[in-house]
């Protein structure tokens, strides 16, 4: 994520970067030491999208401050 945004790794924590998932379950997290987007827990596609052919989980990345 840091690389995609063109930021140095410390800038992610300085700017309070965080992942917001739609819904109650937090499926994704931002790894603080690497800046990678990771799964926060096991994702069960069959449970989440059993009636949908294309399964999409949306999340937002919030970074404070000017870019």
N, C-alpha and C positions, 0 to 999 in steps of 0.2 A: 504494500500500500504506500509506504513512504517513497519508494522508487517511482511508482506510478504518479504520485503527486509532485515529484521533484523536490522532496523534503529530505533533510538529514534525519536519521532515526530519533535523536533527542527532540526534534521539533514536534514529533507526534505527541509526546507526553506534555511538552511545553504548551501545546495548543489544545490540550484536553481532547485529543482524538478518541472517538468511541463509535461503536457500531450500534445502530438501533434496528431491531427487528420489528416487523409488524406482527402483533399478536402477543400472547402471553409467554411463549417459549423463546428463549435466547438461543438460537442455533449457531450463531457465529460470534467470534471474538477477535480482537486485535491483539496479537502476541506482542507484548511490550518490549522484549529484547531483540526481536527480529523484524518487527513491523509487518509480519505476514498476517493475512486473513486466514483464520483457522476455524474448524468446526468446534463449537463449544461442547457438544455432546453428540452421541450417535444419532444419525438421521435415518428414520425408517420411512422410506419412500412409499411402501405399500400402505402404511397407516395414514400418512399425510395426504397422499394423492391417489387413493385407490380407484376413484372414478374418473380420473383425468389422465389422458395419454401423455401430455407434456407437463412435467412437474417443475414448477418454478418457485423458489423461495426468495423473497425480496428482503433486502435490508438497506439501510442508509448509513453512510459514513458521515459523521459530523466532526468538523475540524473548526475550532474557534480561531478568530483572528483573520486578518487579510491574507489573501493568496496572491 
